[in-house]
Amino acid sequence: MQTYNMITRESVIEYALTFDGAYLDMPFSDHNWKLLRYKDNTKAFLWTYERDGYINLNVKMDPNEAFFWRNAYASVIPGYHLNKEHWSTIILDGTVPDKDIKIMIAQSYDLISDSPSKRIYEAVKKIPKGRVATYKTVAALVGDPKMARAVGNALHKNKDPENVPCYRVVNSKGELAGEFAFGGAGAQARLLEADGIKLTDGKVDLSTYGWNGES
């Protein structure tokens, strides 16, 4: 397995590029600034630059996490040149362990790359074969029961049906989606039946096949 020593800018960038959808950008005329962005929304999750003789990293943080890290290490300080509540600067002076630098970069990536659709797809991936979930259940799993309509919109835009089994989501009555969802007329019914789910009058019995997010 590749190891990354978080002491040089090159190694930090190489590590950051291992995250899905990450890419390097140098948007300013000053090439001292090299940013790592997330392709789906182009937002930066890592800023790298040299300042006062050290490579510095700006990472996004939840304010509570920022409080923890800044108290743990003197070389983790309020973000330079950015919102100091939501961004922190890591000074690569050798005092912050590699593993913690990696954790902070990963946390920043998670904050930047998060989106309702992404969370919805991750929740749908967890629905077991032979079970279904309702739109409301999926919405609750991503943290907002009021997002049921957003769940439906996201599922109909799913670009990876082989890995995100959107056909396992039904409405609160166990009814299937429109005839031309999930691959054409009757496709959802066929996929559910292939999973071992019996349909009655075009509906799924939620008391038998419903899944509420339990392990």
N, C-alpha and C positions, 0 to 999 in steps of 0.2 A: 504493500500500500504506500502511495506517495505521502511523504511527510513534508511539512512546510514549517520552516523556522521563521517566526514572525518578527524578524529584526531588520529585514531589508524591504524596500518598497516592491522590488521585483517578486519576492516570495509572497508577500501579502496579496499582490495583484493576481498572481498565479493561483493562489488559494481562492480568492473571491470569484475567479472565473469558473470555478468548479460548480457554482450554484446555477441551477437551471434558469436559463434566460438571461444570465448576466453578460454584460459586454462593457468594454473599455471605451471611455470617451474623454477627449481633451477639448472642452468647449471654449476655453479662454485663450487669449493671445499669449498669456503666461503659461508655458508648458510645464511649470512646476506643479500645476494642478492637474491631477489625473483622477477621473471619477469612474466608479463602477455603477452602471445603471441596470435596471430591470426592463427587459424588452417590451413587456406587455403594456407598461405605462410610462416608460422612459425615465422614471424617477431614479435619482441617485440613492444608493444605500451605503456607499462608501466613498469618502473623499480622501485622497492621499496628496500630501505636499510636504516640502521640507521647510522647517521653521526653527530658527535658533540652533542650527546644527543637528537637529533630529528630524527623522521622518515622523509626521503626525498623521493620524487617521481620525476623520470625523465619522461617527456612526450615529444612527438614530436610535433613541431609547425611550421606552416608557418612563415617565418621570420617577416612578417608584424604583425602577431598575437603575436609573441614573443615580439616585441617592445611594443605592447599595454600592455600585461600582466606584463612585467617587469617594466614598468613605473607605473602601477596601484598598484603593491604590492612590497615592499622591499624584501619579502620572496619568490619572483619568480625571479630566477637568471639564468644566462647562465648555460647550462647543465653540470653537474659534470661528468667527465670521458667520455663525448660524444662530438660530433660536436656541438659547442656552437651556431652556426647559426641556426641549425635546431632542437635543443633539449634545453629544459629548465628544471630547477630543482625547484620543489615546496617544500619548507620547512614547515613541518606541525607544526608550532609554535603557531597556533591559530589565526593568523592575516589574513589568507585568508579564506573568507566565503566558507562554504560547497558547495553552488551552483556554485561558480566559479571554485572550484577544480573539480567538476563533469563535468563542461563544458570543461575544459582543458583536462581531461581524454578522454571525448567523441571526442574532436577534434583530439586527438592523434590516437584514434582508427580509426576514419574515414580516416586519412591520411595513416595509415599502411594497413588497410584492402581494400583500394580502388584498383580496377583493371579494365582494359577495359571491361572484360566480365561482371563483376558485374554491371558496369554502363550501359552497353548495356541491360542487363536483366531488370534493373530498368526502363529504358526508354520504353522497350517493354511492360512492365506491364501497362503503361499509355495509350496505344492505346485503344480507346473505342470500345466496341462491335459494330459491324456494320461498322467499318472503317478499313482501312489498311494504313500502312506507308511504304515508300520505304527504302531500305538499306541506301541510302544516307541521308534520313531524320533522321533515327535513329542515324547515325553517327554524324550528326549535333547536335542532342540533347545531345550527350555525349561529345560534345566539339571539335570534329575533323571531318569535312566533308570528309576527305581523308580516313577515317577508314571503308568505305563501305564494303571492302573485309573482314576486321576483324569482322564486324557485321555478315556477312554470316557464317564465321567460328564458331563464338560463338553460333549462333542460332542452328547450326547443332550439337552442343555438349550439348545443353540444357538438363539438368537432371531433370528439374521440369516443364514439359510442362503444368501441370494443373494450375500452377500459373504464368507461363511466356508464354503468347500466341504467340509463334514464328510464327505460321501460319498466323498471321495478317501482316506479312512483305512480300513485293513483290519487284520485281525489278523496275527500272525506267519506264518500259513500261507497268507495271501492270501484268507482267507475273509471274506465280507461280514457286516455286522451283522444283527441279528434282522429278521425279515420286516417289522416295522412301524416300522423306523427310517427317518429321513430322508424321510418323506412317505408311508409306507404300504407295503404288500406289493409287493416287486419294484422299489421306487423307486430304491434304490441301484444295482441292476444296470442299470436304464435310464439313469440319469445317467452311470454309468461308460461304458456303450456309446456314449452321445452324445459323450463325450470322445474316442472312438476306441479305447477299451480293450476287448480281446476277453476274454470269460470262458470258461473251460473247466470244465465241471461246477460252475458257480457260484463259481469261484475266479479270482483274478487271478494270473498268472504273475509273481512278484516279480522273477525274473531278467530279465524283459523290461520290466516297467512300474514296478518299484520305484524309489523316490526316497529318497536318504539325506541330503538337505539340501544337495547340491552346487549350485553356481550354474548 
